Amino acid sequence: MPHDVREWLPPDHLCWKVLDLVDQLDLTAFVRSYRDDRQGRAAYPPQALIALLLYCYSKGIRSSRKIEQACFDDVGCRIITANRRVDHSTFARFIRRHRAALKLLFVQVLAVCARQQGLVNLAAVAVDGSPMEANAARNSNQRQQRLESAISKCEAEIDSMVDDSLELTRSCEAERGTDADSDMAPNEWPRLSRLLDRRNRAVVARQRLFDRALPSAGEIRLKVEAAERMVARAEKRLAAASEAHQKKLAKYAARTSADLAAGRRGANGRPPVPMEHKTVIVRQRARLAGAQAWLEQARSPRPVPSPTARASLSDPDSRMMLSKRGGFIQGYNIQIACARRQLLLAIEVQDNPSDMTALVPMVNKTQVNRLAAGIEHPVLLWLADSGYASTSAFAALADLPLLVSVTSEAHQAGFEAKREGPRGGQHEMAARLATPLGRQQYRQRSALVEPGFAQLFQRFGRRLNYRGRDGVDTEIKLLGTVHNLSKLFDHKARTSS
């Protein structure tokens, strides 16, 4: 074997490709976070850790402990780290510390792909979602009552530990004087840390129950519009009733004045009821007050969780959702926007199991990534399946060439007869898809995006390692970055041969 480890690998090995790519990236955000006053221990160069991260992820190695082991027995890792074995805790802290900068690597790699002639083709872009399992068990979901109980229990134990520590401190001070050590015993620190962590997670999970009970912006708008119509009708009816009774009062007053002027005692008949006691007007005022209260409630809704609503105590941001293989999983809904050759233009995470609210954010995020990567030519066609069919989304994206199935996938592709018609407000989209051109264009959807998910899951699996929305967002953007890297390396290999 050669003495130089760098001579152990051929020139076209993945290690050299990753190192070459990292040299093209702007790592200012990483370097800027390190102090330059020559205090403390020397840190690993960010270039080395990023190259190690991309190299190991490209080989399907995502665990920090397995990456540490790879630095010992993988030649590519030893070349990247200059024969140093990076500790797993160092690697995990690096990812946790630089989450925001790691997310930006996705756009930087997309920009590198855009500089390759023929790799980025925006003739059609498909949006789709699929669930991934969170790092949390299904039985970690608890109802509000259990979460309140967990919070109370943790707080009681924390208070008890603090009281015991204070009592121990007082006794030590009484025996040894005022110089006694008042800190909590070191063997109690791990328990206190666990209690605080569990209590914080229970508080976040309880808050998620209230957040999820809050209606969406579209639902709030619809309820406010309906309440405003009710208030307008109630005001109109009150004004009509008040005007009619005012005329009756004025007519009676005119008759009374005329009779008094003629020397008579007054108008004949019972006088009308005063305005404030008229039954019709009192009833209409009550209805108006009720409609105004409903309008105020619609404008400022107060979320009330359902008695059956649950939130995860392990990962409060994750949710129960339908699995692609049947049954339910505790996970996240991963959204991707895929161009030709399964190149990812955007990859995002949402905790809502439904895709209906994800279309507009995904289109907007794709446009932002496209411009940030320096891709000037626009997307010529947007495609999505029936899970994204929403009248509000169609109105928000009315200026884009959009095709979204409003019936079944098989019918829209022309493989079976129509079973149900489009819902209200979706007839224009249904008419657009009913044309021969629309049907032909929509058939591209599954071939664009389905293999993208298949390649991601075949390489990385369907389970996430990190917890919390921010951690999961960082993880999936790393997965998307590595996915695009493989497309870049394959394209270079084909064009250079």
Residue, then its C-alpha position, 0 to 999 in steps of 0.5 A: m500500500p502507498h504511504d500516502v493515504r490519498e493515493w489509496l482512492p482512485p481520482d473518480h471516488l466520491c470523496w474527491k467529488v465531495l471535497d471539490l464541491v465543498d471548495q465551491l461553497d460559501l462557508t462564511a456563515f460557518v466561519r463567522s461563528y468562531r472566535d478569532d481571539r486565539q482563546g480556547r481550543a482549536a476547532y475543526p475546520p468547518q470545510a472538513l466537517i461539512a465534507l464529512l457530513l455530505y460524504c457520510y450522508s451520501k453513503g447513507i450513514r446518518s448516525s453521529r456514532k456511525i460517522e465517528q466509526a467511519c472516521f476509523d475504518d473508511v478511507g474517504c473519511r480519513i482523507i477528509t479528516a486528515n486521519r483524525r477521528v472526529d468524536h460523535s458529540t463534536f459532530a452532533r454539536f456542530i450540526r446543532r450549532h449551525r442549523a441555519a447555515l446547514k439549511l442554506l447549503f441546499v440552495q448553494v448546491l442547487a446553484v451549483c447544479a444550475r451552472q451545469q448545462g442541461l441539468v436544471n429543466l423547469a419545463a414542469v415541476a411537480v409538488d407532492g408530500s409523503p409522511m416520514e416517521a418521527n423520532a417518537a413513539r405513537n404511545s407518547n401521545q397524551r391528552q391535555q389532562r395527562l399533559e397537565s398532570a405531567i407538568s404538575k408532577c414535574e414541577a412538584e418534584i423540582d420544587s421538592m429538590v430545591d427545598d431539599s437543597l435549601e434545607l441541606t444548605r441551611s444545615c451546612e451553614a449552621e454547622r460550618g458557617t457562612d462559607a458552606d457550599s450551597d450548590m445542589a449535590p452533583n448526583e442530583w443534576p442529571r435528575l433535575s435536567r431530566l425533569l426540566d426537559r420533560r416539563n418543558r416538552a409537556v408545556v410545548a405539547r400542551q401549547r400545540l393542542f391549542d395551536r392545532a385547535l385554532p382554525s386556519a387563516g382561510e377558515i377564519r376568513l370564511k367565518v368572518e365573512a359569514a358573520e359580517r353578512m349576519v351583522a349586515r342583515a341584522e342591522k338592516r332588519l333593525a333599521a327597517a323595524s325602527e323606521a316603521h315604528q318611528k313612522k307610527l310614533a310620528k303619525y300618532a304625534a301628528r294626530t294628537s297635535a291636530d286634535l289638540a289644535a281643534g279643541r279635542r282631548g287628543a287622538n283616539g286609540r291606544p298610543p304606540v309602545p315607546m321605541e325602547h319597549k317595542t317587542v320587534i325592535v328589542r328582538q332585533r337588537a338582541r339578534l344584532a348583539g348576538a351577531q356582533a358577538w359572533l363576529e368578534q369571536a370569529r375575528s379573534p377565535r379562542p382555540v379549545p382543544s378537543p377532548t380526544a386531541r393528543a400531542s406527543l410528549s417526546d416530540p411535540d411538533s410531530r403528529m399522528m398521520l396516515s402511513k403509506r403502508g396502512g395504519f398510522i405513524q407518528g411523523y411529519n409530512i415532508q413536501i418536495a418540489c421536483a423537476r425533471r431528473q428528480l432534481l429537488l427545487a424545494i424540500e420542506v416539512q409541515d406537521n399538518p397531515s393534509d396536503m391541502t394547505a401546502l401548495v401555496p407555501m411550496v410554490n412560493k418557497t420553490q420560487v424563492n430557491r430558484l431566484a436565490a440559486g440564480i435560475e432566471h427562467p421561470v417554471l413553465l408548468w406546475l403539477a399536483d395531485s388531488g390532495y392539493a385541490s383547494t379553491s383558495a389555493f387556486a385563487a392565490l396561484a391564478d397567475l401561474p400555469l397550474l394543473v391540480s387534479v380535482t378528481s382521482e389520479a387514475h381518472q385524471a390520467g385517463f385510465e378510468a371513468k369519472r366517479e365524482g365531479p369537482r367540488g364548488g369553485q374547482h370547475e375551472m380547473a376541471a375544465r382545464l384538465a379535461t382538454p387533451l393538452g391538459r390531460q397530456q401535461y398532467r400525465q407527467r406528474s407521477a413520473l416527475v415526483e414519485p421517483g424522487f420520493a422513492q430515491l430519497f426513501q431507498r437511500f435514507g429510509r423513512r425514519l427521521n433522527y432529529r426531534g423538533r420542527d427546526g431539527v427535522d427541517t435541518e435534517i430533511k434539507l441535508l437529505g435534499t442537498v445530498h440527493n441533489l449532489s448525487k444528481l450533480f455527480d451523475h450528470k457530470a459523469r455522463t457528460s464527461s464520458 
